[in-house]
Amino acid sequence: MVRGPVVFQGYFGQPDVTAYTFRGNWHHTGDIGRFDEQGYLYYVKRKPEKELIKPGGENVYPAEVESVIRQMPGVTDVCVFGVPDPQWGEAIKAVVETTDPSHLTAAQVIEFVASKIARFKRPKWVAFTTSLPRNAEGLVDREAVKATWGGAN
């Protein structure tokens, strides 16, 4: 979190996003860092809620797509991230956790997302698993998911 006279004023035409970002008069950047033994601060990664995928120049937040996919019957969890795409620069990929991977198809997931939010936010690629990797806190380990399923198909 940062604050001061040179921090930007907010997002144009998005008062709700601005209010959320500036909670408690602090700019919540969404960046995660760590201090070393000498007190130096190092950037580690972005919080999942602040990650951004840019297919064809459009802004897509993985958390928004994930919240839609979680509404599907049979889905127990999901991880959405960007993968390289020769046509759009970046494409959306979803790895869907379900107890029965044969219950859903990629086309069903893609069309479900397109029916709920803007069509450009639908995944281009969908993979299925019965168990997404998790970190010590029990949350989906996004980096492990990307390492395993990071390819475009």
C-alpha positions, 0 to 999 in steps of 0.5 A, a space after each residue: 500500500 502507498 499514499 502521498 501527493 504523487 499517487 494517482 487520483 483514481 480510475 476514470 469513470 470507475 468510482 467503485 474501483 477507485 473507492 475499493 483501490 483507495 480503502 482507508 486513504 491508502 492506494 492498495 496496489 495489489 503488489 506482493 513483496 518481501 523484505 530481505 535480512 538487510 531490509 531491502 524490499 523485493 517485488 514478488 508478484 501481483 495479488 490474484 485480484 489484480 492480475 490482468 490478462 490482455 487479449 487483443 488489448 482488452 483488460 480481463 481480470 482472472 478473478 471475474 472469469 473465475 467467479 463466473 465459472 465457479 457458478 457452474 454445476 460440478 465445478 469445485 474450483 478454477 484458476 484462470 490466467 493468460 497464455 501466449 497467443 499468436 493472434 491476440 498476443 495473450 489468450 485466456 486459459 481456465 483450469 477447472 477443478 471438478 469431481 468428474 472431468 467427463 461431466 463438463 466440456 471446454 465448449 460448455 465452459 466457454 459458452 457459459 462464461 460468454 453468456 454471463 459476461 462480455 464474450 471477449 472474457 471467455 476462455 480460449 482454452 480450458 483444461 480439467 482436473 480433479 485437484 488443483 495444486 494448493 499452497 499452505 493456506 489451502 488456496 489455489 497455487 497459481 504459479 504451480 497451475 501455470 507451471 503445469 498447465 501453462 501451455 496454450 492448449 
